[in-house]
């Protein structure tokens, strides 16, 4: 769940304001938004994706970092994705990723519309981004946007089995969903339709 705060600022002012502040915030079109915590399932999927990426990026010029690192979207929007891949040799005091190559979000019931809608549209506009991944917190399922020779497709490729593999050509890596969800308590997945199983209408690239 996101809570909007009546406070307007631009990206540089927001990053200075947010540094060291308790709680988690984002900046959306100049308005500060408070971010609330996630579930155990959400944390497990973020952990699984991080471990899967970290193992494959070892020895390369890229590194996977979790939600402490911001991503600037233009002058008035700053996001904190669940996971970002960017150049390993960036400045350690930077508050935002300079040229993220991969961005990932894990859905929660309150973030379905924004992660698959607003944030997708924002991230796909970044010239450095080659891949945007959205993962379910309820089951092995991913929505995958990959940049091709003509840019991003109009909608994501949807993968919904443990046997599915996300291939990131620019990084020369493969991410099996079964590995990402290896520690996920599959016995607890409800037989009912997952809370975040239905994507919003995908944005145009």
Secondary structure by P-SEA (a helix, b strand, c coil): ccccccccccaaaaaaaaccccbbbbbcccbbbbbbbbcaaaaaaaaaaaaaaaaaaccccbbbbcccbbbbccccbbbbccbbbccccccccccccccccbbbbbbccccccccccaaaaaaaacccccbbbbbbcccccbbbbbbccccccccccccccccbbbbbccccbbbbccccccccccccccccccccccccccccc
